[in-house]
Amino acid sequence: MEEPPKKPSPAPEPSVTEAPKTGDGGILTWVKNLLPAGSSKDEDREDDSLREAIEELIEEKSETAPQSAVAMHERLLISNILQLRDLPVVDLMVPRADIIAISADTTKDELYTLLSEKPHSRIPVYRDDLDNIIGIINVKDIVANLKNEGFELRDIMRDALVVSPAMRAMDLMLQMRQSKMHIAFVVDEFGGIDGLITINDLVETIVGEIDDEYEYELTPQLIERPDGSAIADGRFPIKEFEARYGECFAENEEHEEVDTMGGLVTYITGHVPSRGEVVRHQPSGIEFEVIDADPRRIMRVRIRNLPKKPVPAGENI
């Protein structure tokens, strides 16, 4: 007599890793755990004091400690993480006017046309107006159903995450990690959509700008002004600048992690400067004034004390 087939074992439930809280724990607790055991002075130090100690380490100048155990890019990462703890999401969000979304009544053909013109991996869906977001459509779900002619967009719609403008960026990152959602909508006290923020926005706040394969931007420009200064996009390449004005920057500033004017200014200061901040490159005397910036990157700078352009070989001086 044959034995009845065994029932398949139920699939294990997905594990959920509890994210650390940023109040009394978070990054500071993590750093405490890295400190040598048995140091009562360090163990008894309050979070604020520990934060100050870390910030002092970050501000340590490379001239006094050229072989510092904490490299420049590592100090910048730690500094960005510390700032993320207190940064409200409203400072990082894409404003409402720049949100690309579709109506719930949009047909598949209309969506395909939109994606061909403005490629995005995720598209918000609203009913009636943008203040009534009902879900998100992931391009991967569309691709998976291309052969299924009968599918409707509502069949592949995913839930949307809604957050307050005052929510801290670190808390949102942890919530996104737990919920596995990559987009959150910032909603004001009246229920209106102020903007949206993606996991990519949060990551870029820590590590710097990450080029998206779907981003199409104008060629970065540097425009000379009648007063002898110049206005440059933050993404203007250092190599092009030096092709115009000669080699101006030290070799240690010309490595693969610093290849734009905005990146150079961030490298000099050790953080992303605020709008209006003036930064001087001491070896060359070149002065940068930040015209436009957000917490993640420098968009435009005014450059003063420009070097004289080198005379091409063969021309009389």
C-alpha positions as CSV (number, residue, x, y, z in Angstrom):
1,M,0.0,0.0,0.0
2,E,1.4,3.3,-1.1
3,E,2.0,5.9,1.5
4,P,0.1,9.2,0.9
5,P,2.3,12.0,-0.4
6,K,3.7,14.2,2.3
7,K,2.5,17.7,2.5
8,P,5.2,20.2,1.6
9,S,6.6,22.1,4.5
10,P,5.3,25.6,4.8
11,A,7.7,28.2,3.5
12,P,9.5,30.0,6.2
13,E,8.1,33.4,7.0
14,P,10.4,36.3,5.9
15,S,12.6,37.4,8.8
16,V,12.3,41.0,9.9
17,T,15.4,42.7,11.3
18,E,14.5,45.2,13.9
19,A,16.0,48.5,12.9
20,P,17.9,50.5,15.5
21,K,16.3,53.6,16.9
22,T,18.1,56.9,16.6
23,G,17.1,58.4,20.0
24,D,19.3,57.0,22.7
25,G,20.9,54.4,20.4
26,G,21.5,54.3,16.7
27,I,24.9,55.3,15.3
28,L,26.2,56.5,18.7
29,T,25.6,53.2,20.3
30,W,27.2,51.5,17.4
31,V,30.3,53.7,17.7
32,K,30.4,53.0,21.5
33,N,30.5,49.3,20.8
34,L,33.6,49.9,18.7
35,L,35.5,51.5,21.5
36,P,38.0,49.4,23.5
37,A,36.5,47.5,26.3
38,G,37.5,48.5,29.8
39,S,37.6,52.2,29.2
40,S,35.3,53.5,31.8
41,K,35.8,57.1,30.6
42,D,34.4,56.2,27.2
43,E,31.7,53.9,28.6
44,D,30.4,56.6,30.8
45,R,30.5,59.3,28.2
46,E,27.0,60.8,27.3
47,D,25.8,60.6,23.8
48,D,26.3,64.4,23.2
49,S,29.9,64.2,24.4
50,L,30.5,61.2,22.2
51,R,29.0,63.0,19.3
52,E,31.3,66.0,19.9
53,A,34.3,63.7,20.2
54,I,33.4,62.1,16.8
55,E,32.9,65.5,15.2
56,E,36.3,66.6,16.5
57,L,37.9,63.5,14.9
58,I,36.1,64.3,11.7
59,E,37.4,67.9,11.7
60,E,41.0,66.7,12.3
61,K,43.1,68.3,9.6
62,S,45.1,66.2,7.2
63,E,48.1,68.5,7.6
64,T,48.5,67.6,11.2
65,A,47.7,63.9,10.7
66,P,48.5,63.0,7.1
67,Q,48.4,59.3,7.9
68,S,45.2,59.5,10.0
69,A,43.5,56.3,10.6
70,V,40.3,57.9,9.4
71,A,40.7,58.9,5.7
72,M,39.0,62.0,4.3
73,H,36.2,60.1,2.6
74,E,35.6,58.1,5.7
75,R,35.3,61.3,7.9
76,L,32.9,62.7,5.3
77,L,30.7,59.6,5.5
78,I,30.6,59.6,9.3
79,S,29.8,63.3,9.3
80,N,26.9,62.8,6.8
81,I,25.5,60.0,9.0
82,L,25.6,62.2,12.1
83,Q,23.8,65.0,10.2
84,L,21.2,62.5,8.9
85,R,20.0,61.9,12.4
86,D,18.6,65.4,12.8
87,L,17.8,66.2,9.2
88,P,14.1,66.5,8.4
89,V,12.9,64.8,5.3
90,V,11.4,68.1,4.0
91,D,15.0,69.3,3.4
92,L,15.6,66.3,1.0
93,M,12.4,65.8,-0.8
94,V,11.6,66.3,-4.4
95,P,9.1,69.2,-4.4
96,R,5.5,68.6,-5.5
97,A,6.0,70.6,-8.8
98,D,8.7,68.1,-9.9
99,I,6.7,64.9,-9.1
100,I,6.0,62.8,-12.2
101,A,2.8,60.8,-11.6
102,I,-0.1,59.3,-13.5
103,S,-3.9,59.2,-13.0
104,A,-5.6,56.0,-12.0
105,D,-7.4,56.3,-15.4
106,T,-4.2,56.3,-17.4
107,T,-4.1,53.5,-20.0
108,K,-1.2,51.1,-20.4
109,D,-0.3,52.7,-23.7
110,E,-0.2,56.1,-22.2
111,L,2.0,54.8,-19.4
112,Y,4.4,53.2,-21.9
113,T,4.6,56.5,-23.7
114,L,5.4,58.4,-20.5
115,L,8.1,55.9,-19.5
116,S,9.7,56.2,-22.9
117,E,9.9,59.9,-22.6
118,K,10.7,60.2,-18.9
119,P,12.2,56.9,-17.7
120,H,11.6,56.1,-14.0
121,S,11.7,52.8,-12.1
122,R,8.6,53.7,-10.0
123,I,5.6,55.9,-10.9
124,P,3.1,57.3,-8.3
125,V,-0.6,56.8,-9.1
126,Y,-3.3,59.3,-8.0
127,R,-7.1,59.5,-8.2
128,D,-8.6,62.9,-9.2
129,D,-5.6,65.0,-8.1
130,L,-2.0,64.6,-6.7
131,D,-3.2,65.0,-3.1
132,N,-5.0,61.6,-3.4
133,I,-2.1,59.2,-4.0
134,I,-3.4,55.6,-4.1
135,G,-0.3,53.6,-4.9
136,I,2.9,53.0,-6.8
137,I,3.6,51.2,-10.0
138,N,7.0,49.5,-10.3
139,V,8.4,49.1,-13.8
140,K,9.6,45.6,-13.0
141,D,6.0,44.6,-12.5
142,I,5.0,46.0,-15.9
143,V,7.8,44.0,-17.6
144,A,6.7,40.8,-15.8
145,N,3.2,41.2,-17.2
146,L,4.0,42.3,-20.8
147,K,2.8,39.0,-22.2
148,N,-0.4,39.2,-20.1
149,E,-2.5,41.4,-22.3
150,G,-5.4,41.3,-19.9
151,F,-3.6,42.8,-16.9
152,E,-4.7,46.2,-15.6
153,L,-2.5,48.7,-13.9
154,R,-4.5,48.4,-10.7
155,D,-3.5,44.8,-10.6
156,I,0.2,45.6,-10.1
157,M,-0.2,48.7,-7.9
158,R,1.8,48.7,-4.7
159,D,1.1,50.5,-1.4
160,A,2.4,54.0,-0.9
161,L,4.3,55.2,2.2
162,V,3.2,58.5,3.7
163,V,5.3,60.5,6.2
164,S,5.4,63.9,8.0
165,P,7.6,66.7,6.8
166,A,9.2,66.8,10.3
167,M,10.2,63.1,10.3
168,R,13.9,62.6,10.6
169,A,15.8,61.3,7.6
170,M,17.4,58.5,9.6
171,D,14.1,57.3,10.9
172,L,12.7,57.3,7.4
173,M,15.6,55.2,6.1
174,L,15.0,52.6,8.8
175,Q,11.2,52.6,8.1
176,M,11.9,52.1,4.4
177,R,14.2,49.3,5.2
178,Q,11.6,47.5,7.4
179,S,8.7,48.1,5.0
180,K,10.8,47.4,1.8
181,M,9.3,50.6,0.2
182,H,11.6,52.8,-1.8
183,I,9.4,55.9,-2.1
184,A,7.7,58.0,0.6
185,F,5.3,60.9,0.1
186,V,5.7,63.9,2.4
187,V,2.2,65.1,3.5
188,D,1.4,68.3,5.3
189,E,-1.0,68.7,8.2
190,F,-3.9,69.2,5.8
191,G,-3.3,66.0,3.9
192,G,-1.7,67.7,0.9
193,I,1.3,66.3,-0.9
194,D,4.4,68.5,-0.3
195,G,6.8,66.3,-2.2
196,L,8.3,62.8,-2.3
197,I,11.6,61.3,-1.2
198,T,13.3,58.1,-2.4
199,I,15.7,55.7,-0.8
200,N,18.2,56.9,-3.3
201,D,17.9,60.5,-2.0
202,L,18.7,59.3,1.5
203,V,21.7,57.2,0.4
204,E,23.1,60.1,-1.6
205,T,22.9,62.2,1.5
206,I,25.5,59.9,3.0
207,V,27.7,58.8,0.1
208,G,27.2,61.7,-2.3
209,E,25.6,61.8,-5.7
210,I,24.9,58.5,-7.5
211,D,24.4,58.8,-11.2
212,D,21.1,57.2,-12.3
213,E,21.1,55.3,-15.6
214,Y,17.8,57.1,-16.3
215,E,19.0,60.6,-15.6
216,Y,19.5,62.9,-18.6
217,E,21.1,66.2,-17.6
218,L,22.5,69.1,-19.6
219,T,26.2,69.3,-20.1
220,P,27.8,71.1,-17.1
221,Q,28.8,74.7,-18.0
222,L,31.4,77.2,-16.8
223,I,30.5,80.8,-17.9
224,E,33.1,83.6,-17.4
225,R,31.7,86.9,-16.1
226,P,32.8,90.5,-17.1
227,D,34.1,91.0,-13.5
228,G,36.7,88.3,-14.0
229,S,34.8,85.6,-12.0
230,A,33.0,82.6,-13.4
231,I,29.8,80.7,-12.7
232,A,30.2,76.9,-12.8
233,D,27.8,74.0,-12.4
234,G,28.8,71.7,-9.5
235,R,29.2,68.9,-12.0
236,F,31.7,70.8,-14.1
237,P,34.8,68.5,-14.5
238,I,38.1,69.5,-12.8
239,K,39.9,68.3,-15.9
240,E,38.1,70.7,-18.2
241,F,38.7,73.5,-15.7
242,E,42.5,72.8,-15.7
243,A,42.4,72.5,-19.5
244,R,41.4,76.1,-19.6
245,Y,43.4,77.6,-16.7
246,G,46.3,75.2,-16.2
247,E,46.9,72.7,-13.4
248,C,45.7,74.4,-10.2
249,F,45.0,71.6,-7.7
250,A,47.3,69.3,-5.7
251,E,47.7,65.7,-6.8
252,N,45.9,64.4,-3.7
253,E,42.8,66.3,-4.8
254,E,42.9,64.8,-8.3
255,H,41.8,61.2,-7.5
256,E,38.9,59.2,-8.7
257,E,36.6,60.4,-5.8
258,V,37.0,64.1,-6.7
259,D,36.4,64.9,-10.4
260,T,34.0,67.8,-10.3
261,M,34.1,71.4,-9.0
262,G,31.4,70.7,-6.5
263,G,33.2,67.6,-5.3
264,L,36.4,69.6,-4.9
265,V,34.7,72.2,-2.7
266,T,33.1,69.4,-0.6
267,Y,36.5,67.8,-0.4
268,I,38.2,71.0,0.9
269,T,35.6,71.6,3.6
270,G,34.9,68.1,4.6
271,H,31.1,68.6,4.3
272,V,28.6,69.9,1.8
273,P,28.7,73.7,2.2
274,S,25.6,75.7,2.6
275,R,24.4,78.3,0.1
276,G,26.4,81.5,0.5
277,E,29.4,79.8,2.1
278,V,32.8,80.9,0.8
279,V,35.6,78.4,0.5
280,R,39.2,79.1,-0.4
281,H,41.6,76.7,-2.0
282,Q,44.8,77.8,-0.2
283,P,47.5,76.5,-2.6
284,S,46.0,78.2,-5.7
285,G,44.2,81.2,-4.0
286,I,41.1,80.3,-6.0
287,E,37.9,81.2,-4.1
288,F,34.6,79.4,-4.4
289,E,31.2,80.9,-3.3
290,V,28.4,78.4,-3.1
291,I,25.4,79.8,-5.1
292,D,23.1,76.9,-5.0
293,A,23.2,73.7,-2.9
294,D,21.1,71.2,-1.1
295,P,22.1,68.9,1.8
296,R,23.4,66.3,-0.7
297,R,25.4,68.3,-3.3
298,I,26.6,71.6,-4.7
299,M,24.7,72.7,-7.7
300,R,26.5,76.0,-8.7
301,V,29.5,77.9,-7.5
302,R,30.9,81.4,-8.3
303,I,34.7,81.1,-8.8
304,R,37.0,84.1,-8.1
305,N,40.7,84.7,-8.4
306,L,40.8,82.6,-11.6
307,P,44.3,81.9,-12.9
308,K,45.4,83.5,-16.1
309,K,44.8,81.2,-19.1
310,P,48.0,79.5,-20.3
311,V,49.2,80.8,-23.7
312,P,49.1,78.0,-26.3
313,A,52.5,76.8,-27.6
314,G,53.7,78.8,-30.6
315,E,51.8,82.0,-29.8
316,N,53.6,85.2,-28.8
317,I,53.1,86.4,-25.2
